Amino acid sequence: MLPELGFTSLALALMLSLLLSVLPLVGAHRGQSAWMATARPLSYALLLVVAVSYALLTWAFLQHDFSVAYVAQNSNTLLPLAYQFTAVWGAHEGSLLLWVLILCAWIAAVGVFSKALPEAVVARVLAVMGMVALGFLAFTVFTSNPFERLLPAPPEGRDMNPLLQDPGMIFHPPLLYMGYVGFAVAFAFAVAALIDGKVDAQWVRWSRPWTNVAWAFLTLGIALGSFWAYYELGWGGWWFWDPVENASFMPWLVGAALLHSQAVTEKRGSFSGWTLLLAIAAFSLSLLGTFLVRSGVLTSVHAFASDPERGMFILAFLVLVIGGSLLLYALRAPKVEAGKPFAAASRETLLLANNLLLTASALMILLGTLYPLLADALDLGKISVGPPYFGLLFILLMIPLVLLVPFGPLSRWQREDPSQPLRWLAPWAVLAAVLGLVAFFAWPHGTAKTAFGIAGAVWVLAGTARFAWQRLKSTSKGARFTAEMTGMLLAHAGIGIFVAGVFITESTSIERDVAARPGQVFELRGYDFEFRGVEKRQGPNFIADHGTVVVSRDGRQIAVMHPEKRAYMAGGQVMTEAALDGGLSRDLYVALGEPTDRDGGWALRLYVKPWIRLIWLGSLFMAAGAFVVVADRRFRRPVAAGAAA
């Protein structure tokens, strides 16, 4: 009866989320302290019952309880133990339950870490998050029950999707969901502020740490997903502008704009209305991503196959959340104070430009993602919007952003003499241009794209270092580098590292498709790839064609690589497992194709990818920067009522 207990826990969670949505909010409206005080206990109880439900579903997988339809469809007795845990979130119903569990963890965390906040604020924030949980729990209970029985139970389950039987599956979905769902906190603070009618520096200061943590987790999730696709799919790329990739990237861009806008609102009182709108937009785009992935409206290697009923439920919930929050914004936003005035040459103006470029990029991606769906729905024909559209427009929007990054920290609030930061940065601009030209003429196999990547990276890194030097020599020791300042420096350095990685690898990577026989050697950028043949290997739940490729350079062996073709026993699916030999300065990458003859010949795809790891190293720096900002002591100090600085 454990599956029934799991479903009962979900039903109880649905009732608790309803109470959390109503009681604290009514209590805050009426000033009834007893009702407001129910917010924290309800949030803790909600997490407890959802955790029990999730644990029971996990137990069903570990016990191979194939009477549970979800277990029978996504597992079998041959599945390795580690993947029995990850299979819980390997398809729609279980991943939705993971989403709900993480949302409830965020709700409980707000309850735990908001002891210094006014009782009415906590009540409203937790009530808004309870409404979000109510929607997702209703979706789970009424359309996506993971405990549905399959009687009579089959003697064996199908299998977990072989594409998901990878260590990346252990970390990527939880990290991504932590980011997606984490924006619900910023959304809840914004809606609570609108309900209260007090949109000032207080709500921004309270919500900033939560926004930083959510954005950091989303950064890690996207970066890990990119790396997973890079080595798992066998195509050697790190980003394909897939609709589901776009679905996670859009809230990331808007979240980055929100981080900067919150800083302006908290410190100067400006951009209050814009900050509210970005908080609503970031979470709304997270919900849109959920709709795209789970509605069945698009085809993607990342998407869950779902029925129209589920799609309509999510669409209705999406319309309710976005429509309701925007209506509240329309009613309350005109009352928001304008904040302190600022000149055209000021840090506020630069951060506004940052916001506009990031938001425009998100809108461009949204248009490119949804337009083919709309055209198909309106019988305008099948239209494909691919990497050329996204790549060109995104670069055009990011060039001015990269140029502006060093100016922001070096400019003063409210008013700045433009000649001052220009004078500070001029030597570094010259250095960046010179190094870009050197890269163009001297970098092996370099192109104009390589030169731009080197120049852009040097510009951002040198400008960031210039600001660090200025703080070091001109500020009192105790205030030289606050946690917020250190986090900003790390994140901006991450941008420079990321820019270098993207442009260098995109312009200098090389691939070669060969028909190889045992003993043949193929040269690629100074590396000799010797194909030693293929043998059969038995895995825990698959049989592999296990290739061996020995790589040497200048007569010295540097790697032995083993690309595979795996045929999974349960479903007979065949998956490619690329072989990687990685380092900071280059990746060697080999993918095994199909047999070319009966004498041991196989198709191979060989890659040499210079400096590609800088892409993920830069992402780690950005995420680390956001985490460090959260440690700033200022976020643990109360703000005087009505303060804007």
GIWOKA-V562321 format. One record per pair of residues at least 12 apart in sequence whose ideal C-beta (glycine too) atoms are under 6 Angstrom apart, sorted by the first residue. I is the first residue (numbers start at 1). J is the second residue. D is the distance in whole Angstrom. If there is no record, write none. Layout:
BEGIN
I,J,D ; I,J,D
END
This chain:
BEGIN
2,56,5 ; 3,68,5 ; 3,147,4 ; 6,53,5 ; 6,56,4 ; 6,57,6 ; 6,147,5 ; 7,147,4 ; 9,49,5 ; 9,52,5 ; 9,53,4 ; 10,53,5 ; 10,141,5 ; 12,49,5 ; 13,46,6 ; 13,49,5 ; 13,50,5 ; 13,137,5 ; 14,137,5 ; 14,141,6 ; 16,42,6 ; 16,45,6 ; 16,46,5 ; 17,130,5 ; 17,133,4 ; 17,134,4 ; 17,137,5 ; 18,134,6 ; 19,42,6 ; 20,42,4 ; 20,130,3 ; 21,127,6 ; 21,130,4 ; 21,131,5 ; 21,134,5 ; 23,35,5 ; 23,38,5 ; 24,36,5 ; 24,39,4 ; 24,123,4 ; 24,126,6 ; 24,127,5 ; 25,127,4 ; 27,123,6 ; 28,120,4 ; 28,123,4 ; 28,124,5 ; 36,119,5 ; 36,123,4 ; 39,122,6 ; 39,123,5 ; 39,126,4 ; 40,111,4 ; 43,107,5 ; 43,108,5 ; 43,111,4 ; 43,126,5 ; 44,108,6 ; 46,104,5 ; 47,104,4 ; 47,108,4 ; 50,100,6 ; 50,101,5 ; 50,104,5 ; 54,97,6 ; 54,101,5 ; 57,88,6 ; 57,146,5 ; 58,88,5 ; 61,75,5 ; 61,84,5 ; 61,87,6 ; 61,88,6 ; 62,84,6 ; 64,77,5 ; 66,153,5 ; 66,154,5 ; 66,157,5 ; 67,149,6 ; 67,150,6 ; 67,153,4 ; 69,148,5 ; 69,150,4 ; 70,93,5 ; 70,146,5 ; 72,150,5 ; 72,154,6 ; 72,157,5 ; 73,158,6 ; 74,87,5 ; 74,90,5 ; 74,91,5 ; 74,160,5 ; 75,87,5 ; 75,157,5 ; 75,160,6 ; 76,156,6 ; 76,157,4 ; 76,159,5 ; 76,570,5 ; 78,541,4 ; 79,160,6 ; 80,540,5 ; 83,160,6 ; 83,165,5 ; 86,169,5 ; 86,170,5 ; 87,160,4 ; 89,173,5 ; 90,160,5 ; 90,164,5 ; 92,304,4 ; 92,306,6 ; 93,144,5 ; 93,146,4 ; 94,146,5 ; 96,140,5 ; 96,144,5 ; 97,146,5 ; 99,177,5 ; 100,136,5 ; 102,177,5 ; 102,178,6 ; 102,181,5 ; 103,133,6 ; 103,181,5 ; 106,181,6 ; 106,185,6 ; 107,129,5 ; 124,192,4 ; 124,195,6 ; 125,188,5 ; 125,189,6 ; 125,192,5 ; 128,188,4 ; 128,191,5 ; 128,192,6 ; 129,184,6 ; 129,188,5 ; 132,184,5 ; 135,317,5 ; 139,313,5 ; 143,309,6 ; 143,310,5 ; 143,313,5 ; 159,570,4 ; 159,571,5 ; 162,568,5 ; 162,573,5 ; 162,575,5 ; 166,232,6 ; 168,228,3 ; 171,224,6 ; 172,224,5 ; 172,225,5 ; 172,228,6 ; 175,217,6 ; 175,220,5 ; 175,221,4 ; 176,221,3 ; 178,217,4 ; 179,214,5 ; 179,217,4 ; 179,218,2 ; 179,221,5 ; 180,286,4 ; 182,214,3 ; 183,214,5 ; 183,282,4 ; 183,283,4 ; 183,286,5 ; 184,283,6 ; 185,210,4 ; 186,207,5 ; 186,211,4 ; 186,279,4 ; 187,279,6 ; 187,283,4 ; 189,203,5 ; 189,207,4 ; 190,276,5 ; 190,279,4 ; 191,325,6 ; 194,328,5 ; 194,332,4 ; 199,272,5 ; 199,336,5 ; 200,642,6 ; 201,266,5 ; 201,639,5 ; 201,643,5 ; 201,644,5 ; 202,639,5 ; 204,262,5 ; 204,265,5 ; 204,266,4 ; 205,266,5 ; 205,639,5 ; 208,262,5 ; 209,630,4 ; 209,635,5 ; 211,258,6 ; 212,626,4 ; 212,629,5 ; 212,630,5 ; 213,630,6 ; 215,255,4 ; 215,626,5 ; 216,623,4 ; 216,626,4 ; 216,627,5 ; 218,252,5 ; 219,619,6 ; 219,622,5 ; 219,623,4 ; 220,623,5 ; 222,248,5 ; 223,616,5 ; 223,619,4 ; 226,238,5 ; 226,239,6 ; 227,616,6 ; 231,578,6 ; 231,580,5 ; 234,576,4 ; 234,578,5 ; 234,591,4 ; 236,589,5 ; 236,607,5 ; 238,615,6 ; 241,387,5 ; 241,390,4 ; 242,300,5 ; 243,298,5 ; 243,300,6 ; 243,369,5 ; 244,293,6 ; 244,300,4 ; 244,302,4 ; 244,303,6 ; 246,365,5 ; 246,369,5 ; 247,289,3 ; 247,292,5 ; 248,289,6 ; 250,285,5 ; 250,362,5 ; 250,365,5 ; 250,366,6 ; 251,282,5 ; 251,285,4 ; 251,286,5 ; 253,358,5 ; 253,361,5 ; 253,362,4 ; 254,278,6 ; 254,281,5 ; 254,282,5 ; 254,285,6 ; 254,362,5 ; 255,282,5 ; 256,358,5 ; 257,278,6 ; 257,355,4 ; 257,358,4 ; 257,359,5 ; 258,278,4 ; 258,279,6 ; 258,282,5 ; 260,351,5 ; 260,354,5 ; 261,274,6 ; 261,275,4 ; 261,278,5 ; 261,355,6 ; 262,275,6 ; 264,348,6 ; 264,351,5 ; 267,645,6 ; 268,339,6 ; 268,340,5 ; 268,413,6 ; 269,339,3 ; 269,340,6 ; 269,644,3 ; 270,339,3 ; 270,348,6 ; 272,336,5 ; 273,333,5 ; 273,336,5 ; 280,325,5 ; 284,322,5 ; 287,318,5 ; 291,314,5 ; 291,315,6 ; 291,318,6 ; 294,306,5 ; 294,310,6 ; 295,311,3 ; 295,314,6 ; 296,311,6 ; 297,373,6 ; 342,414,5 ; 343,415,4 ; 345,416,5 ; 345,418,5 ; 346,414,5 ; 346,415,5 ; 346,416,5 ; 347,411,4 ; 347,413,5 ; 350,404,6 ; 350,407,6 ; 350,408,5 ; 350,411,6 ; 357,397,6 ; 357,401,5 ; 360,397,6 ; 361,394,6 ; 361,397,5 ; 364,393,5 ; 368,385,4 ; 368,389,5 ; 368,390,6 ; 372,385,6 ; 402,456,5 ; 405,460,5 ; 405,492,6 ; 406,425,6 ; 406,463,2 ; 407,421,5 ; 409,467,4 ; 410,424,6 ; 410,467,5 ; 424,466,6 ; 425,463,6 ; 428,462,4 ; 428,463,6 ; 432,455,5 ; 432,458,4 ; 432,459,4 ; 435,454,6 ; 435,458,5 ; 436,451,4 ; 436,454,5 ; 436,455,3 ; 439,451,5 ; 439,454,4 ; 445,508,5 ; 447,507,5 ; 449,503,5 ; 449,507,4 ; 450,504,6 ; 450,507,4 ; 452,503,6 ; 453,499,6 ; 453,500,5 ; 453,503,2 ; 453,504,5 ; 456,499,5 ; 457,496,5 ; 457,499,5 ; 457,500,4 ; 460,495,5 ; 460,496,3 ; 461,496,4 ; 464,489,6 ; 464,492,5 ; 464,493,5 ; 468,489,6 ; 482,632,6 ; 483,628,6 ; 483,631,4 ; 483,632,4 ; 484,629,5 ; 484,632,4 ; 486,628,5 ; 487,625,4 ; 487,628,4 ; 487,629,3 ; 490,621,5 ; 490,624,5 ; 490,625,3 ; 491,622,5 ; 491,625,3 ; 493,621,5 ; 494,618,4 ; 494,621,3 ; 494,622,4 ; 497,614,5 ; 497,617,6 ; 497,618,4 ; 497,621,6 ; 498,615,6 ; 498,618,3 ; 500,614,5 ; 501,611,6 ; 501,614,3 ; 501,615,4 ; 501,618,6 ; 502,615,6 ; 504,610,6 ; 504,611,5 ; 505,609,5 ; 505,611,6 ; 505,612,4 ; 508,610,5 ; 509,609,5 ; 510,525,6 ; 510,608,5 ; 511,607,5 ; 512,524,6 ; 512,606,5 ; 513,605,5 ; 514,604,5 ; 515,596,5 ; 515,603,6 ; 516,531,4 ; 516,602,6 ; 516,604,5 ; 517,601,5 ; 518,533,4 ; 518,600,5 ; 524,606,5 ; 524,608,5 ; 525,608,4 ; 526,553,6 ; 527,551,6 ; 527,553,5 ; 528,552,5 ; 529,549,5 ; 529,551,6 ; 529,606,5 ; 530,550,5 ; 531,549,6 ; 532,548,4 ; 533,600,5 ; 534,547,5 ; 534,602,6 ; 541,569,6 ; 542,566,4 ; 542,568,5 ; 543,567,5 ; 544,564,4 ; 544,566,5 ; 545,565,4 ; 546,562,6 ; 546,564,5 ; 547,563,5 ; 547,592,5 ; 548,562,6 ; 549,561,5 ; 549,590,5 ; 551,588,6 ; 559,581,4 ; 561,579,4 ; 561,581,6 ; 561,590,5 ; 562,579,5 ; 563,578,6 ; 563,579,4 ; 563,590,5 ; 563,591,6 ; 563,592,4 ; 564,577,4 ; 565,592,5 ; 576,591,6 ; 578,591,4 ; 584,613,5 ; 586,610,5 ; 587,609,4 ; 587,612,5 ; 589,607,4 ; 590,606,6 ; 591,605,4
END
